[in-house]
Amino acid sequence: TFRKCGPVPGKFVYATLLRDPVDQLISWAVRFEGIKVNRAWQKAIHSYKNGSEKELRMFLRKKRDPEVKKHGGYFPHRVHSITNTFGATESNSDAIRYDIAIRNLLKFNFVWVFENFNEEVGSTVEKYLNWKEGESYIKHLGRGGGQYVKYKGKDSLPKGVVDILERHMSADIAVYRRMANFNNERAELRKLCELAKKHKTLEAITL
């Protein structure tokens, strides 16, 4: 973790993959079908549809669940919190959580965005990391082995739930959007650099 061992420039290549926090929460909550975390999620959604937000807010505040041991015992929004993963703590304010996560993410050699990952495979993963595309992993990255049942995405949630999730995860969402923009700008710059390089090569051949 960053609190123990942050990136050391020149010593290792650091790469990470970010996903929209709300999409990731929904994905993990649904994946745990049949155990407590999924039952709690389904109960929260059912209760919300009946006019009560209490169960959903309890779900978002809950920290540990012994049935999710292999994922640290935490509920999905704790496991995959961008700000927690990249150095912040629960006691920090949203503004501080955002600043800490951004500072640490900018130390990475590569920050990929889940939605654009396939576009990044050839230009960064294979070129710089010698990571070859494989049928068994990269093409299926993110699909997971869980059984998806109800509420597969934001559009399937009852009206108003996404607003609550976005407020609860506002710091994570702000970090994700900042890095997604940064990622896109860097990709565009990379394309311009490659075009300039090709242009110089053509000029050299012509001469």
C-alpha positions in Angstrom: 0.0 0.0 0.0 1.1 3.6 -0.4 1.3 4.1 3.4 4.0 1.3 3.4 5.7 1.5 0.0 4.8 4.1 -2.6 6.1 4.1 -6.2 9.8 4.5 -6.6 10.6 6.2 -10.0 13.0 4.2 -12.1 12.8 1.1 -9.9 9.5 -0.5 -11.0 6.8 0.1 -13.6 3.6 1.0 -11.9 0.2 0.6 -13.6 -3.3 0.6 -12.3 -6.8 0.2 -13.8 -9.7 2.4 -12.6 -13.4 1.9 -13.1 -16.4 4.2 -12.6 -17.0 3.8 -8.8 -20.8 3.4 -9.1 -20.5 0.8 -11.8 -18.0 -1.1 -9.8 -20.1 -1.0 -6.6 -23.1 -2.4 -8.5 -21.0 -5.1 -10.2 -19.6 -6.3 -6.9 -22.8 -6.1 -4.9 -24.6 -8.2 -7.5 -21.7 -10.6 -8.0 -21.9 -11.9 -4.4 -25.2 -13.7 -5.2 -26.5 -15.9 -2.3 -24.4 -14.5 0.5 -24.9 -11.7 2.9 -23.5 -8.8 0.9 -25.8 -9.5 -2.1 -28.8 -10.2 0.2 -28.1 -6.8 1.9 -28.0 -5.1 -1.4 -31.2 -6.7 -2.7 -32.9 -5.9 0.6 -31.7 -2.2 0.3 -33.0 -1.9 -3.2 -36.3 -3.6 -2.4 -36.8 -1.3 0.6 -35.9 1.8 -1.4 -38.5 0.8 -4.0 -41.1 0.7 -1.2 -40.2 4.2 -0.2 -37.5 3.8 2.5 -33.8 4.8 2.1 -32.8 3.5 5.5 -31.5 0.0 4.3 -29.5 1.6 1.5 -27.9 4.1 3.8 -27.1 1.3 6.3 -25.6 -0.8 3.5 -23.3 2.1 2.4 -22.2 2.7 6.0 -21.4 -1.0 6.8 -17.7 -1.8 6.9 -17.1 -5.5 7.5 -18.7 -8.8 6.5 -17.1 -12.1 7.6 -18.6 -13.8 4.5 -16.4 -11.8 2.1 -13.1 -12.9 3.7 -11.1 -13.3 0.5 -11.8 -9.7 -0.3 -10.6 -8.4 3.0 -13.9 -8.8 4.8 -15.1 -5.5 3.5 -18.3 -4.6 1.7 -17.8 -3.8 -2.0 -17.7 0.0 -1.7 -14.9 -0.3 0.9 -12.9 -2.8 -1.0 -12.9 -0.8 -4.2 -12.9 2.8 -2.9 -10.4 4.6 -5.2 -9.4 7.0 -2.4 -8.9 4.3 0.2 -6.8 2.2 -2.3 -4.5 5.1 -3.1 -3.6 6.3 0.3 -6.5 8.1 2.0 -8.2 7.0 5.2 -11.9 7.0 6.3 -11.1 9.8 8.8 -10.0 12.2 6.0 -12.4 14.7 4.5 -13.5 14.3 0.9 -11.2 17.1 -0.2 -8.2 15.6 1.5 -9.1 12.1 0.2 -9.2 13.5 -3.3 -5.8 15.3 -3.0 -4.1 12.2 -1.5 -5.4 9.9 -4.2 -4.6 12.2 -7.1 -1.0 12.8 -5.8 -0.4 9.1 -5.6 -2.0 8.2 -8.9 0.1 10.7 -10.7 3.2 8.7 -9.6 2.1 5.8 -11.7 3.6 5.1 -15.1 0.3 4.0 -16.5 -3.3 4.8 -15.2 -5.8 2.9 -17.4 -9.5 3.5 -17.4 -11.7 0.4 -17.5 -14.0 1.7 -20.3 -11.0 2.5 -22.6 -8.8 -0.4 -21.7 -9.1 -2.3 -25.0 -7.8 0.8 -26.8 -4.8 1.0 -24.5 -3.7 -2.6 -24.9 -1.7 -2.2 -28.0 -0.4 1.3 -27.3 0.8 0.8 -23.8 0.4 -2.7 -22.4 2.1 -4.6 -25.3 4.5 -1.8 -26.3 5.9 -0.8 -23.0 5.2 -3.8 -20.7 5.6 -6.7 -23.1 2.2 -7.9 -22.0 0.7 -10.0 -24.8 -3.0 -10.2 -25.3 -4.5 -13.5 -24.3 -7.9 -15.1 -24.8 -8.1 -16.1 -21.2 -7.4 -12.8 -19.5 -7.3 -9.4 -21.3 -10.3 -10.1 -23.5 -12.3 -11.1 -20.6 -11.0 -8.6 -18.1 -13.7 -7.3 -15.8 -16.3 -9.9 -16.7 -15.6 -11.8 -13.5 -16.7 -15.3 -12.5 -19.7 -14.2 -10.5 -23.3 -14.9 -11.3 -25.0 -11.6 -12.3 -28.7 -11.5 -11.5 -30.6 -8.3 -11.1 -29.5 -4.6 -11.3 -26.7 -5.2 -13.8 -26.1 -1.5 -14.3 -27.1 2.1 -13.4 -30.0 2.2 -15.8 -31.7 -0.8 -14.0 -31.7 0.8 -10.6 -34.8 2.6 -9.2 -34.9 6.3 -9.8 -32.9 8.2 -7.2 -30.5 5.4 -6.1 -27.7 6.5 -8.4 -27.9 10.0 -6.9 -27.5 8.6 -3.4 -24.5 6.4 -4.5 -22.9 9.4 -6.3 -23.2 11.6 -3.2 -21.8 8.8 -1.0 -18.8 8.2 -3.3 -18.3 11.8 -4.5 -14.6 11.9 -3.7 -14.0 8.6 -5.6 -16.0 9.8 -8.6 -14.1 13.1 -8.7 -10.8 11.2 -8.7 -12.0 8.8 -11.4 -13.2 11.7 -13.7 -9.9 13.6 -13.2 -7.8 10.6 -14.1 -10.1 9.6 -17.0 -9.6 13.1 -18.5 -5.9 12.9 -17.8 -5.8 9.5 -19.5 -7.6 10.7 -22.6 -5.4 13.8 -22.9 -2.3 11.6 -22.6 -3.6 9.3 -25.3 -4.2 12.2 -27.6 -0.8 13.5 -27.0 0.7 10.1 -27.6 -1.0 10.0 -31.0 0.3 13.4 -31.9 3.8 12.3 -31.0 3.6 9.2 -33.0 2.3 11.2 -36.1 5.2 13.6 -35.7 7.6 10.7 -35.5 6.2 9.1 -38.7 6.4 12.5 -40.4 10.0 12.8 -39.6 10.7 9.3 -40.8 9.0 10.0 -44.1 11.0 13.2 -44.5 14.2 11.3 -43.9 13.3 8.6 -46.5 12.4 11.3 -49.0 15.7 13.1 -48.6 
